[in-house]
Amino acid sequence: MTDETPRNDEVPDPARSAFELSGRLVVSGRYEEALAATDEAARLFRERIAGARTGGSDDAPGAAASLAYLLVLRCEALSKLGRWEECLRTASEAVTLGRGRQADATFAAPLGATLLGLGTALWGLGRPQEAVDVTRESVGLYRRLARAHASYRPQLANALSQFGVVLSRLGLHAEALKVTRESVALYRRLGSTDPPGHAVGLAHAVNNLARRQSARNQKRRALRSAEEAVTLYRRLAQVNPAVHRRDLAMGLGNVARTRFSREDSLAATEESVAILQELDQAEPGVHGALFADALSLLAAALADLGRLREAAEVTTRALAMMREQAAINPVARRGDLALALAFHARVRAEAGIDLAEALAAVTEAVALMRELAAEIPALYAPSLAEVRALESRLRTMTPPPAGDR
């Protein structure tokens, strides 16, 4: 018998093979294919769970744990495709599965992963307080696991990084910065012994750190973190462009926000937009939210250089794209739409063009910001004051209709 001849105990497990295929497809950025693979794997694991219960086998807990992890993979693919309602249903099922078995010690880690997936779904649907609650629970669970077993430190580092993101959505910037720093420090320790194994996690955590530092007005530190993240993403994108070119575009956006040179900021933004333009052409609609954000940054960079008419043209495109995203996910995208409307108006006010259009846009922004400031005052009250001041300014600049004179 040669080495290539399989023995009876090496017969592939169809459920495990489908699970592993799902993971490879998600990591490769092939999200639609990943959904089909997760459907097949979930069917096989459900059959195994049902068969184990009927036959009195002890295989049900292991199959249930695998199903929980699989559902988290499915939720990740759905979130990348912007299918947040499906992601929420999937993550909720995974958490229910985990809570039903939480007394089983082997199910602690799957429960942590499912809670993190549920937090991502809630965040994506504009439910930040709920996202904070379940992500905090996930962090607490992984802390306990990591104290007992060092092998859980990567999961803790990832949970901390995501926790920082959802905290920031509630304007809790000090706590968000603290946990994100902890995530980066943990990833650096992990990377000191296995750099390739933790390169992606470190890049994401450092990129998130740049945003958290910027929110705390630590501009020089934010710039250093943003530039480090871009360096890491460039290396990753050379190996896996399908996934990490999008990440690189996001990192370049952070660099554009934090660079002190207006010309450098414009260059970073133009590169980000160029990448997202290509990605959007290849997968229409998948990258729309990030593309709209990048266009808004490009308009801001042009405006800072006094190129107001060019900036006005870009805001028109950015606002149209943001309206599309808001139509798909109205609750989660209210803040982004309000900011896009306000900037669309501000550029026109500064250029002295399209003033009636600018007034209509900022009035719409004020209405949205009022709702948001009532819900999360720490995050949106300052923005509401700014857009109201812009609205007042535009009212004085805009001549009344001819019939009202």
C-alpha positions as CSV (number, residue, x, y, z in Angstrom):
1,M,0.0,0.0,0.0
2,T,1.4,3.4,-1.0
3,D,1.3,6.6,1.1
4,E,-1.4,7.9,-1.3
5,T,-3.9,5.1,-0.5
6,P,-6.4,6.1,2.1
7,R,-6.9,3.8,5.1
8,N,-10.4,3.2,6.4
9,D,-9.9,5.6,9.3
10,E,-8.9,8.3,6.9
11,V,-12.2,8.4,4.9
12,P,-13.1,12.1,4.7
13,D,-15.9,13.4,7.0
14,P,-18.4,15.1,4.6
15,A,-19.6,17.5,7.3
16,R,-16.0,18.5,8.4
17,S,-15.0,18.8,4.7
18,A,-17.9,21.2,4.0
19,F,-17.0,23.1,7.2
20,E,-13.4,23.6,6.2
21,L,-14.4,24.6,2.7
22,S,-16.7,27.2,4.1
23,G,-13.9,28.7,6.2
24,R,-11.5,28.7,3.2
25,L,-14.1,30.5,1.0
26,V,-14.7,33.2,3.7
27,V,-11.0,33.8,4.2
28,S,-10.6,34.0,0.4
29,G,-13.4,36.6,0.1
30,R,-15.6,34.3,-2.0
31,Y,-18.7,35.1,0.1
32,E,-21.5,33.9,-2.2
33,E,-19.8,30.5,-2.6
34,A,-19.2,30.4,1.2
35,L,-23.0,30.7,1.8
36,A,-23.6,27.7,-0.4
37,A,-20.9,25.7,1.4
38,T,-22.3,26.7,4.8
39,D,-25.8,25.6,3.8
40,E,-24.5,22.1,2.9
41,A,-22.3,21.8,6.0
42,A,-25.2,23.0,8.3
43,R,-27.5,20.4,6.7
44,L,-25.0,17.6,7.5
45,F,-24.4,18.8,11.0
46,R,-28.1,19.0,11.7
47,E,-28.6,15.5,10.5
48,R,-25.8,14.3,12.7
49,I,-27.3,16.0,15.8
50,A,-30.7,14.5,15.1
51,G,-29.2,11.1,14.5
52,A,-27.1,11.3,17.7
53,R,-30.2,12.1,19.7
54,T,-32.2,9.3,18.2
55,G,-29.5,6.8,18.6
56,G,-28.4,7.9,22.0
57,S,-24.9,8.8,20.8
58,D,-22.6,11.2,22.6
59,D,-21.7,12.9,19.3
60,A,-24.4,15.6,19.5
61,P,-22.4,18.1,21.6
62,G,-19.4,18.1,19.2
63,A,-21.7,18.4,16.1
64,A,-23.6,21.2,17.8
65,A,-20.4,23.1,18.6
66,S,-19.3,22.7,15.0
67,L,-22.7,24.0,13.8
68,A,-22.4,27.0,16.1
69,Y,-19.0,27.9,14.6
70,L,-20.3,27.3,11.1
71,L,-23.2,29.8,11.7
72,V,-20.7,32.4,12.8
73,L,-18.8,31.9,9.5
74,R,-22.1,32.2,7.6
75,C,-22.9,35.4,9.5
76,E,-19.5,36.8,8.6
77,A,-20.1,36.1,4.9
78,L,-23.6,37.7,5.1
79,S,-22.2,40.8,6.8
80,K,-19.6,41.3,4.1
81,L,-22.4,41.2,1.5
82,G,-24.4,43.7,3.5
83,R,-27.2,41.2,4.3
84,W,-27.6,42.2,7.9
85,E,-31.1,40.9,8.6
86,E,-30.0,37.4,7.5
87,C,-26.8,37.8,9.5
88,L,-28.9,38.7,12.6
89,R,-31.1,35.6,12.2
90,T,-28.1,33.4,11.7
91,A,-26.2,34.8,14.7
92,S,-29.3,34.6,16.9
93,E,-29.7,30.9,16.1
94,A,-26.1,30.3,16.9
95,V,-26.4,32.1,20.3
96,T,-29.6,30.2,21.1
97,L,-27.7,27.0,20.3
98,G,-24.8,28.1,22.6
99,R,-26.9,29.2,25.5
100,G,-28.8,25.9,25.4
101,R,-25.5,24.1,26.1
102,Q,-23.6,26.7,28.1
103,A,-23.3,24.3,31.1
104,D,-21.2,22.1,28.8
105,A,-17.6,23.3,29.3
106,T,-16.8,22.3,25.7
107,F,-19.4,24.8,24.5
108,A,-17.9,27.9,26.2
109,A,-15.7,28.9,23.2
110,P,-18.4,28.4,20.6
111,L,-20.8,30.6,22.7
112,G,-18.1,33.3,22.8
113,A,-17.8,33.2,19.0
114,T,-21.6,33.3,18.5
115,L,-22.0,36.2,20.9
116,L,-19.4,38.1,18.9
117,G,-21.2,37.3,15.6
118,L,-24.5,38.5,17.1
119,G,-22.7,41.8,18.2
120,T,-21.5,42.3,14.6
121,A,-25.1,41.8,13.3
122,L,-26.6,44.2,15.8
123,W,-24.0,46.8,15.1
124,G,-24.6,46.5,11.4
125,L,-28.3,47.0,11.9
126,G,-27.8,50.2,13.9
127,R,-28.5,48.7,17.4
128,P,-25.3,49.7,19.2
129,Q,-26.4,49.3,22.8
130,E,-27.5,45.7,22.2
131,A,-24.2,45.1,20.3
132,V,-22.2,46.5,23.2
133,D,-24.0,44.2,25.7
134,V,-23.5,40.9,23.8
135,T,-19.9,41.8,22.8
136,R,-19.1,42.7,26.4
137,E,-20.4,39.3,27.4
138,S,-18.2,37.6,24.7
139,V,-15.1,39.5,26.0
140,G,-15.8,38.4,29.6
141,L,-16.2,34.8,28.5
142,Y,-13.0,34.8,26.5
143,R,-11.1,36.4,29.4
144,R,-12.0,33.5,31.6
145,L,-11.0,31.0,28.9
146,A,-7.7,32.8,28.2
147,R,-6.8,32.8,31.9
148,A,-7.3,29.0,31.9
149,H,-5.8,28.2,28.5
150,A,-3.4,30.5,26.6
151,S,-4.7,29.0,23.3
152,Y,-7.7,31.3,23.6
153,R,-5.7,34.6,23.6
154,P,-6.2,35.2,19.9
155,Q,-10.0,35.0,20.3
156,L,-9.8,37.4,23.3
157,A,-7.7,39.8,21.2
158,N,-10.3,39.7,18.4
159,A,-13.2,40.2,20.8
160,L,-11.5,43.2,22.4
161,S,-10.9,44.8,19.0
162,Q,-14.5,44.4,18.0
163,F,-15.6,45.6,21.4
164,G,-13.8,48.8,20.8
165,V,-15.7,49.3,17.5
166,V,-19.1,48.9,19.1
167,L,-18.3,51.1,22.1
168,S,-17.3,53.9,19.8
169,R,-20.8,53.7,18.2
170,L,-22.2,54.8,21.5
171,G,-19.6,57.6,21.9
172,L,-17.8,55.7,24.7
173,H,-14.4,56.7,23.2
174,A,-12.3,56.4,26.4
175,E,-13.4,52.8,27.1
176,A,-13.1,52.0,23.4
177,L,-9.5,53.2,23.2
178,K,-8.6,51.3,26.4
179,V,-9.9,47.9,25.1
180,T,-8.4,48.5,21.6
181,R,-5.0,49.2,23.1
182,E,-5.3,45.9,25.0
183,S,-6.2,44.1,21.8
184,V,-3.2,45.5,20.0
185,A,-0.8,44.7,22.9
186,L,-2.1,41.1,23.0
187,Y,-1.7,40.7,19.2
188,R,1.8,42.0,19.4
189,R,2.7,39.4,22.0
190,L,1.1,36.7,19.9
191,G,2.9,37.9,16.8
192,S,6.3,37.9,18.5
193,T,6.2,34.1,18.3
194,D,4.0,33.6,15.2
195,P,4.0,36.7,13.0
196,P,2.1,35.2,10.0
197,G,-0.5,33.6,12.2
198,H,-1.6,36.9,13.7
199,A,-0.9,39.4,10.9
200,V,-4.5,39.8,9.9
201,G,-5.7,40.3,13.5
202,L,-2.9,42.8,14.3
203,A,-3.7,44.8,11.1
204,H,-7.4,45.1,12.0
205,A,-6.6,46.0,15.6
206,V,-4.1,48.6,14.7
207,N,-6.5,50.1,12.1
208,N,-9.2,50.2,14.8
209,L,-6.7,51.8,17.2
210,A,-6.1,54.6,14.7
211,R,-9.8,55.4,14.7
212,R,-10.0,55.3,18.5
213,Q,-7.0,57.6,18.9
214,S,-8.4,60.0,16.4
215,A,-11.7,60.1,18.3
216,R,-9.7,61.1,21.4
217,N,-7.8,63.8,19.5
218,Q,-4.5,61.9,19.7
219,K,-3.7,62.9,16.2
220,R,0.0,62.0,16.0
221,R,-0.5,58.6,17.5
222,A,-3.5,58.1,15.2
223,L,-1.4,58.8,12.2
224,R,1.4,56.4,13.3
225,S,-1.2,53.7,13.9
226,A,-3.0,54.3,10.5
227,E,0.3,54.2,8.6
228,E,1.3,51.0,10.4
229,A,-2.1,49.4,9.5
230,V,-1.6,50.4,5.8
231,T,1.9,48.8,5.8
232,L,0.4,45.6,7.2
233,Y,-2.5,45.6,4.8
234,R,-0.2,46.1,1.8
235,R,1.7,43.0,2.7
236,L,-1.6,41.0,3.2
237,A,-3.1,42.3,0.0
238,Q,-0.1,41.0,-2.0
239,V,-1.0,37.5,-0.7
240,N,-4.8,37.7,-0.7
241,P,-6.0,40.6,-2.7
242,A,-9.6,39.4,-2.9
243,V,-10.0,40.1,0.9
244,H,-7.3,42.6,1.8
245,R,-7.5,45.2,-0.9
246,R,-10.8,46.2,0.6
247,D,-9.0,46.4,4.0
248,L,-6.2,48.4,2.4
249,A,-8.7,50.9,1.1
250,M,-10.2,51.3,4.5
251,G,-6.8,51.8,6.1
252,L,-5.9,54.4,3.5
253,G,-9.1,56.2,4.5
254,N,-7.8,56.4,8.1
255,V,-4.5,57.7,6.8
256,A,-6.3,60.4,4.9
257,R,-8.2,61.5,8.0
258,T,-5.0,61.8,10.1
259,R,-2.3,63.1,7.8
260,F,-1.3,66.7,8.4
261,S,-0.4,67.4,4.8
262,R,-3.4,68.1,2.6
263,E,-1.7,66.8,-0.5
264,D,-0.8,63.6,1.3
265,S,-4.3,63.2,2.5
266,L,-5.6,63.6,-1.0
267,A,-3.1,61.0,-2.4
268,A,-4.2,58.5,0.2
269,T,-7.9,59.1,-0.5
270,E,-7.4,58.9,-4.3
271,E,-5.7,55.5,-3.9
272,S,-8.6,54.3,-1.6
273,V,-11.2,55.4,-4.1
274,A,-9.3,53.8,-7.0
275,I,-9.2,50.4,-5.2
276,L,-12.9,50.6,-4.3
277,Q,-13.9,51.6,-7.8
278,E,-12.3,48.4,-9.1
279,L,-13.9,46.3,-6.4
280,D,-17.3,47.9,-7.0
281,Q,-17.1,47.1,-10.7
282,A,-16.2,43.5,-10.0
283,E,-18.9,43.1,-7.3
284,P,-21.6,45.8,-7.7
285,G,-23.2,46.7,-4.5
286,V,-21.0,44.7,-2.1
287,H,-18.7,47.6,-1.3
288,G,-21.2,50.4,-1.6
289,A,-21.0,51.7,2.0
290,L,-17.2,51.8,2.1
291,F,-17.1,53.3,-1.4
292,A,-19.5,56.1,-0.4
293,D,-17.4,56.9,2.7
294,A,-14.2,57.0,0.5
295,L,-15.9,59.4,-1.9
296,S,-16.9,61.7,1.0
297,L,-13.2,61.7,2.2
298,L,-12.1,62.5,-1.4
299,A,-14.5,65.4,-1.5
300,A,-13.2,66.7,1.9
301,A,-9.6,66.4,0.7
302,L,-10.5,68.4,-2.4
303,A,-12.3,71.0,-0.4
304,D,-9.4,71.4,2.0
305,L,-7.2,72.3,-1.1
306,G,-9.8,74.9,-2.2
307,R,-11.0,72.8,-5.2
308,L,-14.6,73.4,-4.2
309,R,-16.3,72.7,-7.5
310,E,-14.5,69.4,-7.9
311,A,-15.5,68.6,-4.3
312,A,-19.1,69.5,-5.1
313,E,-19.2,67.0,-8.0
314,V,-17.8,64.3,-5.8
315,T,-20.3,64.9,-3.0
316,T,-23.2,64.5,-5.5
317,R,-21.9,61.0,-6.3
318,A,-21.2,60.2,-2.6
319,L,-24.6,61.3,-1.5
320,A,-26.3,59.3,-4.2
321,M,-24.4,56.2,-3.1
322,M,-25.2,56.8,0.6
323,R,-28.9,57.2,-0.2
324,E,-28.7,53.7,-1.8
325,Q,-27.1,52.3,1.4
326,A,-29.6,54.1,3.6
327,A,-32.5,52.6,1.6
328,I,-31.1,49.1,2.2
329,N,-30.3,49.7,5.9
330,P,-32.1,52.8,7.0
331,V,-31.5,52.7,10.8
332,A,-27.8,51.9,10.7
333,R,-27.0,54.4,7.9
334,R,-28.9,57.4,9.3
335,G,-25.7,58.9,10.8
336,D,-23.7,58.4,7.6
337,L,-26.5,59.8,5.5
338,A,-26.8,62.9,7.7
339,L,-23.1,63.6,7.5
340,A,-23.1,63.1,3.7
341,L,-26.0,65.6,3.4
342,A,-24.3,68.1,5.7
343,F,-21.0,68.0,3.8
344,H,-22.9,68.2,0.4
345,A,-24.4,71.4,1.7
346,R,-21.2,72.8,3.3
347,V,-19.2,72.5,0.1
348,R,-21.9,74.4,-1.8
349,A,-22.1,77.0,0.8
350,E,-18.3,77.6,0.7
351,A,-18.3,77.6,-3.1
352,G,-21.5,79.8,-3.3
353,I,-23.2,77.5,-5.7
354,D,-26.5,75.5,-5.7
355,L,-27.6,77.2,-2.6
356,A,-31.2,76.1,-2.7
357,E,-30.1,72.5,-3.1
358,A,-27.6,73.0,-0.2
359,L,-30.3,74.3,2.0
360,A,-32.6,71.4,1.3
361,A,-29.8,68.9,2.0
362,V,-28.8,70.5,5.3
363,T,-32.5,70.7,6.5
364,E,-32.8,67.0,5.9
365,A,-29.5,66.4,7.8
366,V,-30.8,68.4,10.7
367,A,-33.9,66.2,10.9
368,L,-31.9,63.1,11.0
369,M,-29.4,64.4,13.5
370,R,-32.2,65.4,15.9
371,E,-33.3,61.8,16.0
372,L,-29.8,60.5,16.5
373,A,-28.9,63.1,19.1
374,A,-32.0,62.2,21.1
375,E,-30.9,58.5,21.1
376,I,-27.1,58.9,21.5
377,P,-26.4,62.5,22.7
378,A,-22.7,61.8,23.5
379,L,-22.0,61.0,19.9
380,Y,-24.4,63.2,17.9
381,A,-25.2,66.3,19.9
382,P,-22.0,68.1,18.7
383,S,-22.8,67.2,15.1
384,L,-26.4,68.5,15.5
385,A,-25.1,71.8,16.7
386,E,-22.8,72.1,13.7
387,V,-25.5,71.2,11.1
388,R,-28.0,73.6,12.7
389,A,-25.4,76.4,12.4
390,L,-24.9,75.5,8.8
391,E,-28.6,75.5,8.2
392,S,-28.9,79.0,9.7
393,R,-26.0,80.3,7.6
394,L,-27.6,78.9,4.4
395,R,-30.9,80.4,5.2
396,T,-29.3,83.9,5.2
397,M,-27.4,83.1,2.0
398,T,-30.3,81.6,0.0
399,P,-32.6,84.1,-1.7
400,P,-36.3,83.4,-1.2
401,P,-38.3,82.2,-4.2
402,A,-39.4,84.9,-6.6
403,G,-43.1,84.7,-5.5
404,D,-42.1,85.4,-1.8
405,R,-40.2,88.6,-2.5
